Amino acid sequence: RSMTKPLKSLTKAVERMQCGDYTQRVVPPSSQDEIGHLSHAFNAMAGTIETDITELKRQDELRRDLIANIAHDLATPLTSVQGFSEALADDVITNAQVRQETAQLIGREIQRLRRLVGDMQNMTSLESGRLQLDLAPLDLYSLINETLEVVGLECEQVGITIRNDMSPGMPPVLADSDRVTQVLLNLLDNARRHTPDG
């Protein structure tokens, strides 16, 4: 019994682990024989496996969240490019200067789409937190104006007014313009979707 009882306990624990229960541990026998060593080794192995499985689940969750965030980020510039392109194609914008500005906006949005696709390609860096921010002096007032232009068309269509109340004389900040734009667009897009028409 002193040999078979701990072996049965180990067998049951292994079978439960095989079914996906990685919290299994055994009570080591008081003896310091081979079965005692095996019990301690099993518990150590089970602890390592549980830690690894928990980390894999965490990374999988991060990956799913990341993909959902990038998909959300892709939707706004795609909608903007479509809206601005249709406005140009249908001659809704007749003023030459405004047409030029609209074409530049489309170009900026396409560049942002390329960067987002690049983020997807560099998903490993994003997941591990090794993504480097491209810090440079940034004129927030101008960046906000550009961002409002991107979402402005969709807001106008549902009678929502947006404006930049920031002072144009604000000193530049050290930031990553792409990431700040990403944050602003997320906030504005969520605000637009949850604001009643008019």
N, C-alpha and C positions, 0 to 999 in steps of 0.2 A: 504493500500500500504506500509506503514512504516513497517509492519510485514511481508507481503508476499514477497516484493522485496528482502530483505536480505536472506529469506528462500529459494527463487528460486536460488539466487546466490550460496548459500551453496549446494543446491541439484545438480546444474550443476558442481560445483567443485568436489563433491563426485563422480559423474558419470565419470568425466574425470580421476580422480584418479583410479577408478575401471578399466578404460581402459589402465592404465599404465602410465599416466602422473602425476608424483609425484611432479611436480613443482607448482601445483595448490595452490593458496591462495585466500582469499576473502578480500574485503575491509570492515572492521568492520563498522557498523553504528555508528553515533556520540553518540547515546544514550547508557547509561550504564545499560541497562536492560538485561534480560536473553538472548535475541538474540545477543546483543553485547558481552556478556560473551561467548556464544556459538561460535561466529565468532573467537574470540581470541583463544579459546581452539582448534578450528579446525586448525587455522594457526600453532599453536604450535605443534599439532599432525602431521600435514602435514610436518613440518620441520623435526621432529624426524624420520618420515617414509622415507623421502627423504635421510636423512643422512645415515640411516640404509641400504637402498637399494643401495646407492652409495658405501658403505663399502662392502656389499655383492658382488657387481660387481667387486670391486677391488680385493677382496680375490679370486673370481672365476678366474680372469685374472692371478693372481699370481699362482694359482693352475695349470692352463693350461700351463703357462710358465715353472713351476717347472717340470711337467710331461714331457714336450718336452725336457727340459735340461737333465733330468735323462735318458730318452730314447736315447738321443744323447750320453750320457756318457756310457750307457750300450753297445752301438754298437762297440766301439773301443776294449774293452777287449774281447768281444765275438769273434770278427774277429781275434784278436791276438791268442787267445786260439785255435781257429780252424786252423789257419795257422801253428802254432807251433806243434799242435797235428798231423796234416797231414804230416809235415816234419819228425816227429819222426816215424810215422807209415809207411811212404814210404821209410824209411832208407835214406833220403836225407842227414841227419846229421849222419856221421859215427864216427867222433871223440868222444871218450867216455866222455871227459871233456866238450865238447860243448853240448853233449846230456844232461849231468847233469845240465849245466847252463840253457838249454832250458826248462828242466823239472821244474827247480826252477822258471823260468819266468812264466810258466803256473800256478804254484802254487800261485805266487804273484798276477797274474791277476784274479784268482778265488777268492782270498781273497778280492780283490778290488770289484769284482762283488757282493760278499756277503755284503760288506759295502754299496754299492749303493742300493741294495735291502733293507737293513736296513734303509737307508735314506727314501726310499719310505714308509716304515712302520711307520717312524717317521715324516710323512709329516706335521702333525700339528705343531710340533716344528719348522720345517723348515719355514713354512708359517709365523709363528708369530715372527720369528727372534730369538727364544730362543735356537737355536742349539749351543751347546758349542764346541769351537775349542779345539782340543787336542794338545796344544802347547808343543813343546819339541825342544831341540837343533837339528838342521837338517843340514846334509851335502848336500848342493845344488848340488855340482859337481857330487856326486855319484847318487843322485836322478835323475838328468837330464840324466846321462848315462843310468840308468835303463829305464827311460821313452823313450829315443831314441831307445833302444833295442826293446821296445814294438811296436813302429810304424815303425821300421827300415825295417822289412820284406815287408810291404805294399809299402814303398817308393822305395825299391830296385826293386820291380816288375814293376814299371813305370819309372825307371831310374832317381829317385830323390835322391840326396845325402844330408844327414843331418849329422851334426857334433856338438860336444860340444866345444865351444871356451872359456868356462869359465876356469879360473885358478884352478887347483886342490888344491892349497894352501889356498883357500878362508876360512875364519873363519866360523863356523856354525852360522845359523840364528835361531831365535826362531819362529817356524811356525808349522802348522798342515800338516804333510807330505801327508796325503790323499787329503786334499783340494788343496795343491800346485800341486800334481800330476794331479788332476782333471783339474785344470786351464791349466797346460802345455799340457795335452793330447787334450783338446779342441782346444788350439791354434795350435798345431801341426797337428791335424786332419783337421782343417779348411785350414791350409796352404797347406797340401798335396792335398786336394780336389780342391784347386784353383790354383795349380801350374801346368803348362803344363808338359806333359811327357818329360823326358830327362833333 
